[in-house]
Amino acid sequence: MRARALPALVLLGLGSLVLTACSADAEADDAVAASDPDAPITFATTPLGDDPGAENPIDAFAELVTAETGREVEIVDVPDYTAVVEALRNHHVDIGFMSGFPSALAVNTGEVDSLVAWPGNDDPVSTCLVMDDSALQSLEDVTPETVVAFADPASSSGYFMPVAMLDAAGLEKDVDYTSMFSGGHDMSFVALQEGQVDVACTSTIFPTMAGQDNPMFPFDEGETRSIGVSDSMPVAVTVLADQQLADDKRAELLDALPTVFTEENADQLGAMLEAMQGTDPILEPDDEIFQPFVDIAAIAGVDISDLG
């Protein structure tokens, strides 16, 4: 089941989360011991493509969790990763599915729990793409006039990791290239396709979709090429939870999620499962697992070391 989008006031941006660091909210109450057995699990998610006719892995995820827990999953659409964090902090939803950096940002507020985390593998997380006929052959060809599209200011594969990769190549953000936030991976591809940007930095998952008529990556094979890839990440993705999540819901999800995210559900979950990079889940991980993200975020000018 899909709920309407959260109200605009709930969806305050990264600025309020990072620049003010601490919210003025009252301290969270203790977790509810038990919930109504018929209460749904509410799940905040960002859009995964604009084609209403395409199979959506979010809907498949909801159906699989319902089958495992017996609870209906209510999907709440929000515009970006930061809105997921704010929805969790303000107790509007039970869980959210996040990549490493926004997960680290959320956990470091002290107001959001990491329920399950999947460590990264040794593969690159991000790639910076150009059209095949671009004059840019490598990162060395990038100039201050080169416009680079990033997906979202809280995206791991679409912002933090590419910025770190560009910095390692000697390219300082907003000095040695011109950065632009597109609003999402799919919007970066549209901007690249229409010539609005020169480079689109994104997850390495998307180019594998070339030539499949997938609205999430609207290119044929050979239509784009990579001019650079990033390092791997210590955490690939996390399921975050509201700290007031009822104990019975928490226990049900800890049992269900490792079962849902398995290879037998690969066709249904698509990019959601691919994002986990084939690693085994860690239940209720310690906050220290997110520490490596602090140094990488600093390159992008974001201090997530002491939010709370």
Secondary structure per residue as TSV (DSSP state, phi and psi in degrees):
chain	resnum	aa	ss	phi	psi
A	1	M	-	360.0	137.8
A	2	R	E	-107.1	132.6
A	3	A	E	-94.5	165.9
A	4	R	-	-69.3	161.7
A	5	A	-	-63.3	152.3
A	6	L	-	-67.6	153.2
A	7	P	-	-60.5	155.3
A	8	A	G	-59.6	-36.6
A	9	L	G	-64.7	-26.0
A	10	V	G	-73.9	-26.7
A	11	L	G	-95.7	44.1
A	12	L	-	-63.9	145.9
A	13	G	-	-79.9	-175.9
A	14	L	H	-59.8	-29.7
A	15	G	H	-58.5	-44.9
A	16	S	H	-68.5	-29.5
A	17	L	H	-79.1	-38.1
A	18	V	H	-94.8	-46.4
A	19	L	T	-73.8	-38.2
A	20	T	S	-88.1	-17.3
A	21	A	-	65.2	-55.4
A	22	C	S	-110.5	134.7
A	23	S	-	-82.3	163.8
A	24	A	-	-92.8	8.9
A	25	D	-	-64.4	152.7
A	26	A	-	-68.9	159.4
A	27	E	-	-61.9	142.5
A	28	A	-	-65.1	144.0
A	29	D	-	-71.6	165.4
A	30	D	-	-62.6	150.5
A	31	A	-	-57.0	141.9
A	32	V	-	-69.9	133.1
A	33	A	S	-65.4	-40.3
A	34	A	-	-150.8	156.4
A	35	S	-	-115.7	169.8
A	36	D	-	-59.2	126.2
A	37	P	T	-60.8	-17.9
A	38	D	T	-96.6	0.2
A	39	A	-	-69.1	135.4
A	40	P	-	-73.7	162.4
A	41	I	E	-91.2	121.9
A	42	T	E	-96.4	134.0
A	43	F	E	-132.5	116.2
A	44	A	E	-88.7	134.0
A	45	T	E	-145.0	150.0
A	46	T	-	-88.2	157.1
A	47	P	-	-62.5	144.4
A	48	L	-	-118.5	68.6
A	49	G	-	99.9	159.7
A	50	D	S	-107.9	-0.5
A	51	D	-	-85.0	109.3
A	52	P	T	-67.6	-15.4
A	53	G	T	-90.1	-9.9
A	54	A	S	-81.5	148.3
A	55	E	-	-66.7	127.1
A	56	N	-	-103.5	120.1
A	57	P	H	-64.8	-22.6
A	58	I	H	-64.7	-43.0
A	59	D	H	-64.3	-40.1
A	60	A	H	-63.8	-41.8
A	61	F	H	-57.6	-46.1
A	62	A	H	-60.1	-43.9
A	63	E	H	-64.5	-40.2
A	64	L	H	-68.1	-40.6
A	65	V	H	-66.1	-39.1
A	66	T	H	-61.2	-41.8
A	67	A	H	-63.6	-34.7
A	68	E	H	-81.3	-35.8
A	69	T	H	-102.8	-19.8
A	70	G	S	81.3	0.4
A	71	R	S	-104.5	142.4
A	72	E	-	-66.4	144.0
A	73	V	E	-107.3	121.1
A	74	E	E	-98.5	117.0
A	75	I	E	-90.4	126.4
A	76	V	E	-112.4	112.4
A	77	D	E	-79.3	130.0
A	78	V	-	-130.1	160.0
A	79	P	S	-76.7	-27.5
A	80	D	S	-157.1	176.9
A	81	Y	H	-61.0	-39.3
A	82	T	H	-62.9	-36.3
A	83	A	H	-65.4	-33.3
A	84	V	H	-61.6	-47.5
A	85	V	H	-60.2	-46.3
A	86	E	H	-64.0	-37.6
A	87	A	H	-63.3	-38.4
A	88	L	H	-70.3	-44.8
A	89	R	H	-62.1	-33.9
A	90	N	T	-94.8	9.4
A	91	H	T	63.3	33.7
A	92	H	S	-90.0	-21.3
A	93	V	-	-138.4	163.1
A	94	D	S	-85.0	-45.1
A	95	I	E	-140.8	162.6
A	96	G	E	-147.8	150.7
A	97	F	E	-105.6	117.3
A	98	M	E	-135.7	152.1
A	99	S	E	-81.4	179.7
A	100	G	H	-59.6	-49.1
A	101	F	H	-67.0	-50.9
A	102	P	H	-63.1	-28.3
A	103	S	H	-64.5	-45.0
A	104	A	H	-62.0	-42.5
A	105	L	H	-59.7	-45.9
A	106	A	H	-65.7	-47.2
A	107	V	H	-62.9	-36.7
A	108	N	T	-72.4	-9.6
A	109	T	T	-72.2	-19.1
A	110	G	T	77.0	6.8
A	111	E	S	-118.7	3.1
A	112	V	E	-136.3	139.7
A	113	D	E	-99.0	147.1
A	114	S	E	-91.3	113.3
A	115	L	E	-82.5	-49.2
A	116	V	E	-143.0	136.4
A	117	A	E	-128.3	144.0
A	118	W	E	-111.8	115.1
A	119	P	E	-61.6	154.1
A	120	G	-	-76.0	161.3
A	121	N	-	-99.0	-163.2
A	122	D	S	-91.0	6.6
A	123	D	S	-82.8	151.3
A	124	P	-	-58.5	144.3
A	125	V	-	-91.7	-38.3
A	126	S	E	-125.8	157.4
A	127	T	E	-139.5	148.8
A	128	C	E	-108.8	117.7
A	129	L	E	-102.9	146.9
A	130	V	E	-129.2	162.5
A	131	M	E	-67.1	150.3
A	132	D	T	-60.2	-29.3
A	133	D	T	-91.6	11.9
A	134	S	-	-66.7	148.9
A	135	A	S	-73.9	-15.5
A	136	L	-	-78.0	116.6
A	137	Q	-	-100.8	-24.3
A	138	S	S	-157.6	175.8
A	139	L	G	-63.3	-24.2
A	140	E	G	-64.8	-20.0
A	141	D	G	-86.8	-7.2
A	142	V	-	-70.4	136.7
A	143	T	-	-126.0	170.5
A	144	P	T	-57.3	-22.4
A	145	E	T	-85.2	-10.9
A	146	T	-	-69.7	124.9
A	147	V	E	-95.1	120.3
A	148	V	E	-111.2	124.0
A	149	A	E	-91.5	130.9
A	150	F	E	-114.6	150.1
A	151	A	S	-72.1	-51.5
A	152	D	-	-158.8	140.8
A	153	P	T	-66.9	-6.9
A	154	A	T	-118.8	16.8
A	155	S	-	-88.4	134.9
A	156	S	I	-70.6	-60.1
A	157	S	I	-77.4	-23.0
A	158	G	I	-101.0	3.0
A	159	Y	I	-150.3	-67.7
A	160	F	I	-60.0	-50.6
A	161	M	H	-66.9	-41.6
A	162	P	H	-63.3	-39.8
A	163	V	H	-62.1	-40.5
A	164	A	H	-64.5	-39.5
A	165	M	H	-65.0	-44.6
A	166	L	H	-64.2	-39.7
A	167	D	H	-63.0	-40.7
A	168	A	H	-63.9	-25.1
A	169	A	T	-87.2	5.7
A	170	G	T	87.3	17.2
A	171	L	-	-109.2	107.4
A	172	E	-	-82.8	135.2
A	173	K	B	-59.5	133.3
A	174	D	T	62.4	13.0
A	175	V	T	-120.0	-52.9
A	176	D	T	-96.5	-3.7
A	177	Y	B	-158.3	164.0
A	178	T	E	-102.4	120.4
A	179	S	E	-97.1	151.2
A	180	M	E	-147.0	134.6
A	181	F	E	-92.7	124.4
A	182	S	-	-86.9	-26.5
A	183	G	S	106.3	-3.6
A	184	G	S	165.9	158.9
A	185	H	H	-55.8	-46.4
A	186	D	H	-62.5	-35.3
A	187	M	H	-71.7	-30.3
A	188	S	H	-63.2	-39.4
A	189	F	H	-67.8	-38.7
A	190	V	H	-62.7	-44.1
A	191	A	H	-63.2	-38.9
A	192	L	H	-66.8	-44.6
A	193	Q	H	-62.2	-35.8
A	194	E	T	-92.2	3.3
A	195	G	T	77.5	15.5
A	196	Q	S	-77.9	-23.7
A	197	V	-	-133.3	161.2
A	198	D	S	-93.0	-29.8
A	199	V	E	-137.5	141.7
A	200	A	E	-123.8	116.6
A	201	C	E	-96.6	130.1
A	202	T	E	-154.7	-174.5
A	203	S	E	-74.8	145.4
A	204	T	T	-65.6	-12.6
A	205	I	T	-66.6	-38.8
A	206	F	G	-65.0	-43.6
A	207	P	G	-60.1	-21.4
A	208	T	G	-69.6	-12.4
A	209	M	G	-91.3	1.2
A	210	A	T	-58.1	139.3
A	211	G	T	75.1	12.3
A	212	Q	S	-108.1	10.4
A	213	D	-	54.6	36.3
A	214	N	-	-92.0	122.1
A	215	P	T	-63.4	-16.7
A	216	M	T	-75.2	-21.1
A	217	F	S	-145.0	92.5
A	218	P	-	-85.3	38.5
A	219	F	-	-119.8	151.0
A	220	D	-	-83.6	163.2
A	221	E	T	-60.1	134.8
A	222	G	T	83.8	-3.1
A	223	E	S	-80.0	-25.7
A	224	T	E	-126.7	164.5
A	225	R	E	-148.0	159.4
A	226	S	E	-94.0	140.4
A	227	I	E	-112.2	6.8
A	228	G	E	174.9	147.7
A	229	V	E	-127.9	155.1
A	230	S	-	-92.2	177.8
A	231	D	-	-74.5	178.7
A	232	S	-	-83.5	173.8
A	233	M	-	-119.4	148.4
A	234	P	S	-67.1	-30.2
A	235	V	E	-129.8	127.0
A	236	A	E	-80.4	-59.7
A	237	V	E	-145.1	161.2
A	238	T	E	-140.5	144.3
A	239	V	E	-96.7	113.9
A	240	L	E	-93.1	155.4
A	241	A	E	-135.9	148.1
A	242	D	E	-62.1	134.7
A	243	Q	T	-66.9	-16.4
A	244	Q	T	-96.4	15.1
A	245	L	-	-58.4	130.6
A	246	A	-	-59.4	144.2
A	247	D	H	-57.7	-39.4
A	248	D	H	-70.0	-38.5
A	249	K	H	-63.4	-42.5
A	250	R	H	-58.6	-47.7
A	251	A	H	-63.3	-41.1
A	252	E	H	-63.0	-41.6
A	253	L	H	-70.6	-37.5
A	254	L	H	-63.4	-32.2
A	255	D	H	-77.1	-40.2
A	256	A	H	-79.3	-41.9
A	257	L	H	-61.5	-43.9
A	258	P	H	-63.0	-25.7
A	259	T	H	-79.7	-37.2
A	260	V	H	-67.2	-45.9
A	261	F	S	-88.5	71.5
A	262	T	S	-130.0	163.3
A	263	E	G	-60.2	-28.0
A	264	E	G	-65.4	-17.8
A	265	N	G	-104.8	14.7
A	266	A	H	-59.4	-42.2
A	267	D	H	-64.0	-35.6
A	268	Q	H	-78.7	-39.4
A	269	L	H	-87.6	-20.4
A	270	G	T	51.0	-122.5
A	271	A	H	-62.8	-26.9
A	272	M	H	-62.5	-44.6
A	273	L	H	-73.6	-38.5
A	274	E	H	-59.5	-33.7
A	275	A	T	-63.7	-20.5
A	276	M	T	-82.1	-5.4
A	277	Q	T	59.4	23.8
A	278	G	T	72.9	16.9
A	279	T	-	-95.8	164.7
A	280	D	-	-85.3	142.0
A	281	P	-	-72.9	151.2
A	282	I	E	-111.8	120.1
A	283	L	E	-82.3	132.5
A	284	E	S	43.7	61.7
A	285	P	-	-67.7	155.3
A	286	D	-	-68.2	152.7
A	287	D	G	-62.4	-24.0
A	288	E	G	-61.3	-21.4
A	289	I	G	-63.3	-21.8
A	290	F	G	-92.9	-5.1
A	291	Q	T	-56.3	-40.4
A	292	P	H	-58.5	-21.9
A	293	F	H	-70.8	-23.7
A	294	V	H	-61.5	-46.9
A	295	D	H	-65.8	-40.3
A	296	I	H	-68.0	-40.2
A	297	A	H	-62.7	-31.9
A	298	A	H	-61.4	-31.0
A	299	I	H	-62.3	-33.9
A	300	A	T	-85.7	4.1
A	301	G	T	79.6	21.6
A	302	V	-	-116.9	122.6
A	303	D	-	-98.4	106.2
A	304	I	-	-109.6	18.4
A	305	S	S	-77.6	-23.0
A	306	D	S	-146.9	51.3
A	307	L	-	-86.4	146.5
A	308	G	-	167.5	360.0
